[in-house]
Amino acid sequence: MALAAHTDTTYFTDPAGLQTFHLLSHRNGNGGASLLVDGFRAAHHLRNESPEAFENLCRIKIKGHSSGNEGIAITPFRPFPVITAEEDKSGRFGHVMQIRWNNDDRAAMAGLEPEEVSKFYAAARKWVEILRRPELEYWVQLKPGRVLTNMDDFISRWKTLNFSKEDILKTV
């Protein structure tokens, strides 16, 4: 099953910075390719194409969670925006500092007004459309002995398991 573009550990207050991936062995099969997407470049496109969506992903704070094990739930101490950017005195967002995007780790939107939820989802739809653009993709075929290190808060990654690039893009 393909994983959509995401950053890891959005459910931590301080998500992982550097991550290292490697492949121990690969025999008689397909897969092992990882698709990296530059989240900062995607944020630049979002700001230019839909300033309102960019502002909403900077302003609306959402909760993340991890609850994969029975009786265990991990959440950050407070909600965070998808895009963390410097905010000036007039309330305008400038330099992007962090991307926190993981559709599978997003918690319920409890505590947000219905209008804010609608704004968030409209912005999220535009964000996902940008993340899926082929020109923002960088594919890396992992091979035994080759290490891939990414700065997870700066580069979103799409990971394939046993599917071709074409199969993944049809389902994401």
Secondary structure, DSSP 8 states (H G I E B T S, - for coil): --EEEE-S-TTSSS--SEEEEEBS---S----EEEEEEHHHHHHHHHHH-HHHHHHHHH-EE-B-B--STT--B--SS-EESEEEEE-TTS-EEEEEEE---GGGB---TTS-HHHHHHHHHHHHHHHHHHT-GGGEEEEE--BT-EEEEETTTEEEEE-SSS-HHHHHHH-
